[in-house]
Amino acid sequence: MSLLLSVYHCMQSVVHFEMKDGTRVLFWHDVWCGYCPLKIQFPGLFRMARFKCATIQEVVSRNGDTCHWNLTFVRSLNDWEEVNICSLLALLVGKEVLPEGKDEIVWWLNS
């Protein structure tokens, strides 16, 4: 199992996901928004996430053409943690989950 994890972490350094419908991309674990997984960028929020292995499709809802991010945590955020959620939501602005099309793995060198 540790060999498989090592290969996975090595692959994350050379590939990222181009998100389409969000069915294949793990919200916290995969590289799809920036240059490292969101669990690395926001470790405090990741520790509190209710669904750590959720796909993007599972944490987004659509209202017409608008996407809404539905992140749930095991407890309410404290005042000092609100800065982190605001930073995360600011990062997600403009990220759109498409109604169709499959997520794709892209080599960093090709993008």
VEXLO-824158 format. One record per residue (C-alpha): x, y, z; residue number from 0; residue in one letter. Coordinates in pm, 1 decimal, decimal comma. Example, Ala and Ser with C-alpha at 12.3 -4.5 7.8 and 13.67 -1.06 7.14 Angstrom:
% VEXLO-824158
u	v	w	i	aa
1230,0	-450,0	780,0	0	A $
1367,0	-106,0	714,0	1	S $
//
This chain:
% VEXLO-824158
u	v	w	i	aa
0,0	0,0	0,0	0	M $
279,5	246,8	80,0	1	S $
435,3	186,3	-264,3	2	L $
103,2	271,6	-426,8	3	L $
78,6	591,1	-219,5	4	L $
434,7	684,5	-312,9	5	S $
355,0	644,5	-682,8	6	V $
34,3	848,3	-637,3	7	Y $
221,0	1135,4	-467,4	8	H $
492,0	1125,3	-732,9	9	C $
228,4	1145,0	-1008,1	10	M $
69,4	1448,1	-841,1	11	Q $
389,7	1641,4	-897,7	12	S $
374,6	1592,5	-1276,3	13	V $
0,2	1584,1	-1352,8	14	V $
-314,1	1772,9	-1262,6	15	H $
-680,7	1742,1	-1346,3	16	F $
-863,1	1952,6	-1598,1	17	E $
-1205,5	1952,2	-1441,8	18	M $
-1518,2	1911,7	-1651,1	19	K $
-1807,8	1738,0	-1470,1	20	D $
-1620,1	1675,3	-1143,8	21	G $
-1697,6	1303,1	-1122,5	22	T $
-1335,7	1182,8	-1127,8	23	R $
-1165,3	1453,4	-923,3	24	V $
-1140,6	1433,9	-546,3	25	L $
-1205,2	1780,6	-403,5	26	F $
-942,9	1769,2	-126,1	27	W $
-690,7	1513,0	-256,5	28	H $
-635,5	1579,1	-627,3	29	D $
-447,2	1862,5	-794,4	30	V $
-712,1	2059,3	-979,8	31	W $
-709,3	2408,3	-829,7	32	C $
-355,5	2540,9	-808,4	33	G $
-30,4	2345,7	-795,4	34	Y $
-103,2	2117,9	-499,3	35	C $
-408,5	1950,6	-343,5	36	P $
-645,2	2165,0	-141,7	37	L $
-573,3	1949,0	164,5	38	K $
-215,2	2082,6	151,9	39	I $
-319,7	2442,2	85,5	40	Q $
-582,7	2439,4	363,8	41	F $
-482,2	2169,6	616,3	42	P $
-699,1	2310,3	896,2	43	G $
-1011,4	2301,0	682,6	44	L $
-924,2	1954,8	554,0	45	F $
-895,9	1822,2	910,6	46	R $
-1247,0	1952,4	980,4	47	M $
-1402,3	1840,4	649,2	48	A $
-1695,1	1605,3	697,8	49	R $
-1637,6	1426,5	365,3	50	F $
-1263,3	1405,5	304,9	51	K $
-1292,5	1180,3	-1,5	52	C $
-1574,3	1365,1	-177,7	53	A $
-1553,7	1427,6	-549,2	54	T $
-1604,3	1777,5	-680,6	55	I $
-1944,5	1675,3	-812,4	56	Q $
-2044,8	1578,4	-457,4	57	E $
-1960,4	1920,6	-309,8	58	V $
-2108,4	2141,2	-580,8	59	V $
-2468,0	2212,2	-670,2	60	S $
-2596,7	2388,7	-976,5	61	R $
-2870,7	2646,6	-1003,7	62	N $
-2903,5	2709,6	-1373,7	63	G $
-2560,4	2821,3	-1492,0	64	D $
-2436,6	2902,8	-1141,7	65	T $
-2228,2	2664,4	-928,8	66	C $
-2254,1	2671,1	-548,7	67	H $
-1987,2	2509,4	-330,8	68	W $
-2143,2	2309,3	-45,2	69	N $
-1856,7	2239,1	192,7	70	L $
-1953,4	2076,2	521,2	71	T $
-1742,1	2049,4	832,3	72	F $
-1768,8	1840,1	1148,3	73	V $
-1813,0	2154,7	1356,9	74	R $
-1881,0	2523,7	1316,8	75	S $
-1583,9	2738,7	1225,5	76	L $
-1424,0	2962,0	1486,2	77	N $
-1367,2	3330,3	1412,4	78	D $
-999,7	3280,4	1327,8	79	W $
-1084,3	2995,8	1087,1	80	E $
-1318,4	3207,1	876,5	81	E $
-1018,3	3364,5	703,3	82	V $
-927,1	3018,6	570,1	83	N $
-1273,8	2945,8	434,3	84	I $
-1285,2	3290,1	271,6	85	C $
-946,9	3222,3	108,5	86	S $
-1066,8	2883,8	-15,2	87	L $
-1388,4	3027,2	-156,3	88	L $
-1191,8	3307,5	-324,7	89	A $
-976,2	3039,8	-489,4	90	L $
-1288,1	2857,0	-609,4	91	L $
-1444,2	3166,6	-769,5	92	V $
-1450,4	3112,1	-1141,5	93	G $
-1405,7	2735,2	-1116,4	94	K $
-1698,0	2589,2	-1301,3	95	E $
-1830,6	2235,3	-1300,4	96	V $
-1966,2	2156,7	-1643,4	97	L $
-2290,4	1961,8	-1687,2	98	P $
-2115,7	1721,0	-1923,3	99	E $
-1768,0	1613,5	-2025,2	100	G $
-1527,7	1390,5	-1835,8	101	K $
-1244,8	1516,3	-1618,9	102	D $
-902,6	1471,8	-1778,2	103	E $
-553,7	1412,2	-1644,1	104	I $
-308,4	1663,3	-1791,0	105	V $
71,3	1658,6	-1772,4	106	W $
209,4	1985,6	-1632,1	107	W $
447,3	2007,0	-1928,9	108	L $
155,4	2008,6	-2174,1	109	N $
-45,4	2284,9	-2007,1	110	S $
//
